[in-house]
Amino acid sequence: MNRPANESIESPCIGVCALDGLTCLGCGRSVDEIEAWAQASAAERVAILQRIKMGVTR
């Protein structure tokens, strides 16, 4: 059985969950992004990953 497209995009979580304000120091996601990840579409996940890669904070 095929996995939905959003499930094929892995979480950037590295298991170092420490918040600096509203941003995780481990993965670089905001608290809102972490909470939304499980239900996020593939496009939303890609946008989050691109933001992290560019170092843009929320």
N, C-alpha and C positions, 0 to 999 in steps of 0.2 A: 504494500500500500504506500502511496506517495504521501509525504509530509506536506502540509501547507507551506506556501512560500515564506511566510513570516517565521516559521519554525526552523527553516534552513539557515537563517541568519542568527548565529550564536551571540549570546550575551557577552558584552565586553567585561563582565565581572571577573576579577582575578582573585577573589576571596579575601581581599584586604579592604574590609568595609569600615571606613573611618570618615566621618563627615567633617568638613571644614565649612561651616555655615550651612549652605544647602547643597553642597557638591561633595560627592564621594571622592576621596583622595586616591582610592584604588582604581576605579574605572573612569572617573571623570564625568559621570552622569549626575544630573540634578536629582533630588529626591523625587520630583514629579516624574522624571523619565524612568527612574528605577521602578516606581510603582506602576507605571503604564506599560512597561516592557512586555509583559505576558500577553496583553491584548493588542499591542501595537501591530499595525500592518507592516508588510515588508518595506514599503516606502518610508514609513515613519521610522523604522529601525535603521534604515540606511541613512536617513537624515541625522539621526542621533549619532551614529558612528562617524559620519563626516564632520559633525560639529566637534566631536571629541578629538578627531585627528587634527583639525585645524586649531585646536586649543581655545576655542571660543567658549567662554563661560556664560552660564545662564543665571 
